[in-house]
Amino acid sequence: TKVGKKKYNIMYYNHLVMQNIELFVADETDVEAKGRCSISLGHVGIRCVHCKHLSERPSGWCRFPKNNHSLALYKGINTMANNHFTICTAF
């Protein structure tokens, strides 16, 4: 059925995205990094597993949602999937 196929596609998409990101806790380096406004020590971030070790990273390689609620993390993950992974050179 069409509904069953759409459900499978959504599940596959979510699985693919989750294999290419990781959650991490901001350390001193993240807090001091230029351009990271209002990031505090211990803030949970989302980052691309392919770009995290590169010295030159494409935009959107990591995100720090405003809070650690599941909806904010979900929105951050979707933003990364829709924006970063389309330009990620290490993907």
Kinemage of the C-alpha trace (Angstrom):
@kinemage 1
@onewidth
@group {chain A} dominant
@subgroup {mainchain}
@vectorlist {calphas} color= white
{ca thr a 1} P 0.000 0.000 0.000
{ca lys a 2} L 1.016 3.619 -0.452
{ca val a 3} L 0.838 4.272 3.291
{ca gly a 4} L 3.063 1.279 4.036
{ca lys a 5} L 5.625 2.410 1.448
{ca lys a 6} L 5.677 5.978 2.831
{ca lys a 7} L 6.154 4.654 6.354
{ca tyr a 8} L 9.068 2.492 5.186
{ca asn a 9} L 10.665 5.446 3.362
{ca ile a 10} L 10.395 7.648 6.455
{ca met a 11} L 11.895 4.926 8.644
{ca tyr a 12} L 14.746 4.398 6.163
{ca tyr a 13} L 15.407 8.158 5.961
{ca asn a 14} L 15.489 8.481 9.760
{ca his a 15} L 17.834 5.505 10.036
{ca leu a 16} L 20.159 6.959 7.399
{ca val a 17} L 20.277 10.349 9.132
{ca met a 18} L 20.914 8.826 12.554
{ca gln a 19} L 23.874 6.824 11.184
{ca asn a 20} L 25.564 10.062 10.093
{ca ile a 21} L 25.184 12.267 13.171
{ca glu a 22} L 26.175 12.082 16.792
{ca leu a 23} L 25.216 13.889 19.942
{ca phe a 24} L 28.046 15.360 21.980
{ca val a 25} L 28.567 17.541 25.024
{ca ala a 26} L 30.228 20.937 24.538
{ca asp a 27} L 33.667 21.220 26.100
{ca glu a 28} L 35.935 24.229 26.616
{ca thr a 29} L 37.018 24.188 22.952
{ca asp a 30} L 33.418 24.388 21.736
{ca val a 31} L 32.579 27.201 24.155
{ca glu a 32} L 35.632 29.243 23.100
{ca ala a 33} L 35.204 28.595 19.353
{ca lys a 34} L 34.502 31.705 17.320
{ca gly a 35} L 30.893 32.152 16.273
{ca arg a 36} L 29.352 29.964 18.935
{ca cys a 37} L 26.966 32.335 20.688
{ca ser a 38} L 25.333 31.362 23.965
{ca ile a 39} L 26.951 27.935 24.186
{ca ser a 40} L 27.794 26.865 27.682
{ca leu a 41} L 29.910 24.063 29.019
{ca gly a 42} L 27.888 20.849 28.965
{ca his a 43} L 25.430 22.001 26.274
{ca val a 44} L 24.335 19.091 24.048
{ca gly a 45} L 25.212 19.484 20.380
{ca ile a 46} L 24.601 17.554 17.165
{ca arg a 47} L 27.418 17.033 14.654
{ca cys a 48} L 28.220 15.269 11.415
{ca val a 49} L 30.336 12.179 12.062
{ca his a 50} L 32.122 12.701 8.751
{ca cys a 51} L 33.203 16.323 9.319
{ca lys a 52} L 34.049 16.391 13.003
{ca his a 53} L 37.767 15.698 12.455
{ca leu a 54} L 38.255 17.961 9.423
{ca ser a 55} L 40.048 21.288 9.767
{ca glu a 56} L 37.929 22.840 6.982
{ca arg a 57} L 34.267 21.979 7.486
{ca pro a 58} L 31.265 22.913 5.359
{ca ser a 59} L 28.602 25.054 6.982
{ca gly a 60} L 26.145 23.424 9.317
{ca trp a 61} L 28.477 20.601 10.369
{ca cys a 62} L 27.313 21.002 13.972
{ca arg a 63} L 24.349 22.539 15.720
{ca phe a 64} L 23.567 23.506 19.276
{ca pro a 65} L 19.795 23.555 19.828
{ca lys a 66} L 18.612 26.223 22.273
{ca asn a 67} L 17.672 23.573 24.811
{ca asn a 68} L 18.032 19.845 25.297
{ca his a 69} L 14.352 19.008 24.929
{ca ser a 70} L 13.676 16.222 22.469
{ca leu a 71} L 11.712 18.506 20.103
{ca ala a 72} L 14.611 20.974 19.857
{ca leu a 73} L 17.046 18.123 19.175
{ca tyr a 74} L 14.669 16.666 16.571
{ca lys a 75} L 14.418 20.027 14.788
{ca gly a 76} L 18.204 20.412 14.882
{ca ile a 77} L 18.672 16.957 13.380
{ca asn a 78} L 16.183 17.712 10.599
{ca thr a 79} L 17.869 21.030 9.830
{ca met a 80} L 21.224 19.301 9.592
{ca ala a 81} L 19.811 16.560 7.371
{ca asn a 82} L 18.178 19.044 5.010
{ca asn a 83} L 21.017 21.568 4.845
{ca his a 84} L 24.398 20.124 5.771
{ca phe a 85} L 24.189 16.697 4.158
{ca thr a 86} L 23.415 18.212 0.785
{ca ile a 87} L 26.797 20.012 0.805
{ca cys a 88} L 28.907 17.725 3.006
{ca thr a 89} L 32.118 16.911 1.163
{ca ala a 90} L 33.064 14.109 3.566
{ca phe a 91} L 29.683 12.306 3.383
